[in-house]
Amino acid sequence: VVAAATILVGLASDDVALSPQRESAIREELLAISYAVFCLKKKDYAKWATGQIDEEGPVTDKLGPFLATRLSEHEKHGFVDMARAVVAAEGPPLIAASHRLRRLTQKIGLEVH
């Protein structure tokens, strides 16, 4: 869940500040797969971790393959849906969102090129 949270925060704050709406969307998505008590800690860690790098790409490059080996096909599709919901939440424009979502899809093993 921490890896998923970190990717979601990275996607939602790629070159922009994390909007309250996107942060709320991340919290809601994580609550669907995690206990409420741990959800905020995981989101806070994810915010810290993504704050340590300049762009989202390396986050997906490192954590995508990790998730690819641990998620079922159904869970992978669910995770991509979660990422789309977070990116679609209100906030500053995410110029590279479609590229980042495609890269995520590839890194977790759903699309091969």
C-alpha positions in Angstrom: 0.0 0.0 0.0 2.9 2.3 0.7 4.2 1.8 -2.9 0.8 2.5 -4.3 0.4 5.6 -2.2 3.8 6.9 -3.3 3.0 6.4 -6.9 -0.4 8.1 -6.5 1.1 11.1 -4.7 3.8 11.3 -7.4 1.2 11.3 -10.2 -1.0 13.9 -8.4 1.9 16.3 -7.7 4.0 15.9 -10.8 5.5 19.4 -11.3 2.6 21.0 -9.3 1.5 21.3 -5.7 -0.7 18.6 -4.4 -4.1 20.0 -4.4 -6.5 19.4 -1.4 -8.9 17.7 -3.8 -6.3 15.3 -5.1 -5.0 14.6 -1.6 -8.6 13.8 -0.6 -8.9 11.5 -3.7 -5.8 9.7 -2.7 -7.1 9.2 0.9 -10.4 7.9 -0.5 -8.7 5.5 -2.8 -6.3 4.2 -0.1 -9.2 3.8 2.3 -10.7 1.3 -0.1 -7.7 -0.9 0.1 -6.3 -0.2 3.6 -7.3 0.2 7.2 -8.2 3.8 8.1 -5.6 4.0 10.9 -2.7 3.2 8.5 -4.1 5.2 5.6 -3.0 8.6 6.8 0.5 7.4 7.8 1.0 5.8 4.4 -0.2 8.9 2.6 2.0 11.1 4.8 5.0 8.9 4.1 4.2 9.0 0.3 4.1 12.8 0.4 7.5 12.9 2.1 9.0 10.3 -0.3 7.9 12.1 -3.4 9.0 15.4 -2.0 12.6 14.1 -2.1 12.7 13.9 -5.9 12.2 16.4 -8.6 9.8 14.5 -10.9 7.4 11.5 -10.8 9.1 9.3 -13.4 11.7 7.7 -11.1 8.9 6.8 -8.6 7.0 4.8 -11.2 10.2 3.4 -12.7 11.2 2.0 -9.3 7.9 1.0 -7.7 6.0 -0.1 -10.8 8.0 -3.3 -11.2 7.6 -4.0 -7.5 3.8 -3.8 -7.8 3.9 -5.8 -11.0 5.2 -8.8 -9.1 2.7 -8.4 -6.2 -0.6 -7.5 -7.8 -3.0 -9.8 -9.6 -4.2 -8.8 -13.1 -7.5 -7.6 -11.5 -5.6 -5.6 -8.9 -3.4 -4.0 -11.5 -6.4 -2.8 -13.4 -7.9 -1.5 -10.2 -4.7 0.4 -9.4 -4.7 2.1 -12.8 -8.4 3.1 -12.2 -7.3 4.5 -8.8 -4.5 6.5 -10.5 -6.9 7.9 -13.1 -9.4 8.9 -10.4 -6.6 10.8 -8.5 -5.3 12.5 -11.6 -8.9 13.5 -12.6 -9.5 15.2 -9.2 -9.6 19.0 -9.2 -6.2 20.7 -9.0 -3.6 22.4 -11.1 -3.2 21.0 -14.7 -1.1 17.9 -14.9 0.4 18.4 -18.3 2.1 15.0 -18.5 -0.8 13.0 -16.9 -1.6 10.8 -19.9 2.0 10.0 -20.5 2.5 9.2 -16.8 -0.6 6.9 -16.7 0.6 5.1 -19.8 4.1 4.6 -18.2 2.5 3.3 -15.0 0.4 0.9 -17.0 3.6 -0.4 -18.7 5.6 -0.6 -15.5 3.0 -2.7 -13.7 2.9 -5.1 -16.6 -0.4 -4.3 -18.3 1.0 -2.9 -21.5 4.1 -4.1 -23.2 6.0 -2.2 -26.0 
